[in-house]
Amino acid sequence: MTATVTSIAAYVSPPASVFLASIPTGAGADVHVYRDTDGSLSSECTGCGEYAWTLRVTHEFAQEHATTCRRLPHPLAA
Protein backbone atom coordinates (compact mmCIF):
# COMPACT_ATOMS: atom_id res chain seq x y z
CA MET A 1 0.00 0.00 0.00
CA THR A 2 1.39 3.39 -1.00
CA ALA A 3 0.51 6.56 0.90
CA THR A 4 -0.34 9.63 -1.14
CA VAL A 5 0.53 13.00 0.28
CA THR A 6 -1.52 15.91 -0.96
CA SER A 7 -0.33 19.43 -0.32
CA ILE A 8 -3.13 21.82 0.54
CA ALA A 9 -2.30 25.48 0.18
CA ALA A 10 -4.15 27.53 2.73
CA TYR A 11 -5.84 30.61 1.33
CA VAL A 12 -6.11 33.50 3.71
CA SER A 13 -8.38 36.25 2.52
CA PRO A 14 -7.12 39.79 2.94
CA PRO A 15 -8.58 41.77 5.82
CA ALA A 16 -11.81 43.51 4.99
CA SER A 17 -12.03 47.23 4.59
CA VAL A 18 -12.66 49.04 7.85
CA PHE A 19 -15.79 51.19 8.13
CA LEU A 20 -14.89 54.72 9.18
CA ALA A 21 -17.95 56.94 8.80
CA SER A 22 -21.44 57.36 7.45
CA ILE A 23 -22.27 60.80 6.08
CA PRO A 24 -25.98 61.51 5.48
CA THR A 25 -27.13 63.03 2.20
CA GLY A 26 -29.93 65.58 1.87
CA ALA A 27 -32.22 62.90 0.39
CA GLY A 28 -31.86 60.44 3.26
CA ALA A 29 -29.16 58.19 1.81
CA ASP A 30 -25.66 57.80 3.27
CA VAL A 31 -22.13 57.97 1.96
CA HIS A 32 -20.11 55.27 3.70
CA VAL A 33 -16.38 55.84 4.03
CA TYR A 34 -13.95 52.92 4.41
CA ARG A 35 -10.22 52.54 5.00
CA ASP A 36 -9.03 49.90 2.57
CA THR A 37 -6.37 47.28 3.18
CA ASP A 38 -3.75 49.37 1.37
CA GLY A 39 -4.42 52.37 3.63
CA SER A 40 -6.37 54.36 1.04
CA LEU A 41 -9.95 55.51 1.48
CA SER A 42 -13.00 54.54 -0.54
CA SER A 43 -16.60 55.69 -0.38
CA GLU A 44 -19.94 54.28 -1.45
CA CYS A 45 -23.24 56.12 -1.72
CA THR A 46 -26.43 54.25 -0.81
CA GLY A 47 -28.42 56.71 -2.93
CA CYS A 48 -26.85 56.91 -6.37
CA GLY A 49 -24.59 53.91 -5.90
CA GLU A 50 -21.39 55.82 -6.63
CA TYR A 51 -18.34 53.90 -5.51
CA ALA A 52 -15.19 56.01 -5.38
CA TRP A 53 -11.68 54.76 -4.91
CA THR A 54 -8.99 57.12 -6.05
CA LEU A 55 -6.16 58.96 -4.46
CA ARG A 56 -8.57 61.92 -4.20
CA VAL A 57 -10.95 60.15 -1.81
CA THR A 58 -10.81 61.88 1.56
CA HIS A 59 -13.45 62.63 4.17
CA GLU A 60 -13.93 65.98 2.42
CA PHE A 61 -14.47 64.23 -0.94
CA ALA A 62 -17.15 62.02 0.64
CA GLN A 63 -18.73 65.03 2.39
CA GLU A 64 -18.89 66.91 -0.93
CA HIS A 65 -20.67 63.97 -2.56
CA ALA A 66 -23.11 63.75 0.38
CA THR A 67 -23.86 67.45 -0.02
CA THR A 68 -24.62 67.20 -3.73
CA CYS A 69 -26.32 63.77 -4.05
CA ARG A 70 -30.11 64.03 -4.22
CA ARG A 71 -30.96 60.38 -4.88
CA LEU A 72 -33.18 58.54 -2.41
CA PRO A 73 -31.68 55.52 -0.64
CA HIS A 74 -31.58 52.43 -2.80
CA PRO A 75 -34.05 49.84 -1.39
CA LEU A 76 -31.36 47.13 -1.08
CA ALA A 77 -28.93 49.48 0.66
CA ALA A 78 -31.26 50.54 3.45
Residue, then its C-alpha position, 0 to 999 in steps of 0.5 A: m500500500t502506498a501513501t499519497v501525500t496531498s499538499i493543501a495550500a491555505y488561502v487566507s483572505p485579505p482583511a476587509s475594509v474598515f468602516l470609518a464613517s457614514i455621512p448623510t445626504g440631503a435625500g436620506a441616503d448615506v455615503h459610507v467611508y472605508r479605510d481599505t487594506d492598502g491604507s487608502l480611502s474609498s466611499e460608497c453612496t447608498g443613494c446613487g450607488e457611486y463607488a469612489w476609490t482614487l487617491r482623491v478620496t478623503h473625508e472631504f471628498a465624501q462630504e462633498h458627494a453627500t452634499t450634492c447627491r439628491r438620490l433617495p436611498h436604494p431599497l437594497a442598501a437601506 
